[in-house]
């Protein structure tokens, strides 16, 4: 259980990105950015951006410390970690460029 909070595997990365997405959607529904001015979702986007950057750098550092050659389960773990990182960043970009009343 302690290993999940270290963001060392794809499942823990998925948990962190899911929590960030829940925070973003909740902040958007409470106070969206619209013609009246900025809302809470701007702060949530900033928090998610910092989270994405931190988790991506953490994954890069973790992968760079692995001993070569990698075993097949470790290659799958690295591939899934990068997939989760890129999917989280892509979702953040998608939500940022979509109109605020569409989600």
C-alpha positions in Angstrom: 0.0 0.0 0.0 2.9 2.4 0.8 4.3 1.8 -2.8 1.1 3.3 -4.4 1.7 6.8 -3.1 5.3 7.0 -4.5 4.1 7.1 -8.1 6.4 4.3 -9.1 3.9 2.3 -11.3 1.2 3.0 -13.9 -1.6 2.4 -11.4 -0.4 5.0 -9.0 0.1 7.4 -11.8 -3.4 6.8 -13.0 -4.7 7.5 -9.5 -2.9 10.8 -9.3 -4.1 11.9 -12.8 -7.7 10.8 -11.9 -7.6 12.8 -8.7 -6.3 15.8 -10.7 -9.1 15.4 -13.2 -11.7 15.3 -10.4 -10.3 18.5 -8.9 -10.4 20.2 -12.3 -13.9 19.2 -13.1 -15.2 20.1 -9.6 -13.5 23.5 -9.8 -15.0 24.1 -13.2 -18.5 23.3 -12.0 -18.2 25.4 -8.9 -16.7 28.5 -10.7 -15.9 28.3 -14.4 -13.9 30.8 -16.3 -16.3 32.8 -18.6 -17.0 36.3 -19.7 -17.4 37.4 -16.1 -13.7 36.7 -15.4 -11.4 33.9 -14.3 -12.8 31.1 -12.1 -11.5 28.3 -9.9 -10.7 26.2 -12.9 -7.7 28.4 -13.8 -6.1 27.5 -10.5 -7.1 23.8 -11.1 -5.4 23.9 -14.5 -2.3 25.3 -12.9 -2.3 22.6 -10.2 -2.8 19.9 -12.9 0.0 21.3 -15.0 2.4 21.2 -12.1 1.2 17.7 -11.3 1.8 16.5 -14.9 5.2 18.1 -15.0 6.2 16.6 -11.6 5.0 13.1 -12.5 6.6 13.2 -15.9 10.0 14.2 -14.5 9.6 11.6 -11.7 9.0 8.9 -14.4 12.0 10.1 -16.4 14.3 10.0 -13.4 13.0 6.5 -12.4 13.5 5.1 -15.9 17.0 6.6 -16.2 18.0 4.8 -13.0 16.9 1.4 -14.3 19.7 -1.1 -15.1 19.9 -2.2 -18.7 18.9 -4.5 -20.3 15.3 -4.3 -19.1 13.2 -7.4 -18.4 10.0 -7.7 -20.3 7.7 -6.8 -17.3 9.8 -3.7 -16.7 9.5 -2.6 -20.3 5.8 -3.0 -20.1 5.8 -1.0 -16.8 7.9 1.8 -18.4 5.7 1.9 -21.5 2.5 2.0 -19.5 3.9 4.8 -17.3 4.7 6.9 -20.3 1.3 6.2 -21.8 -0.5 7.3 -18.6 1.7 10.5 -18.5 1.1 11.4 -22.1 -2.7 10.6 -21.8 -2.9 12.9 -18.7 -1.1 15.7 -20.4 -3.2 15.3 -23.6 -6.4 15.4 -21.6 -5.3 18.6 -19.8 -4.5 20.2 -23.2 -7.9 19.0 -24.6 -9.8 20.5 -21.7 -7.9 23.7 -21.8 -8.6 24.4 -25.5 -12.3 23.2 -25.4 -15.0 25.8 -24.7 -15.9 26.1 -21.1 -19.6 25.4 -21.6 -18.9 22.1 -23.4 -17.8 20.2 -20.3 
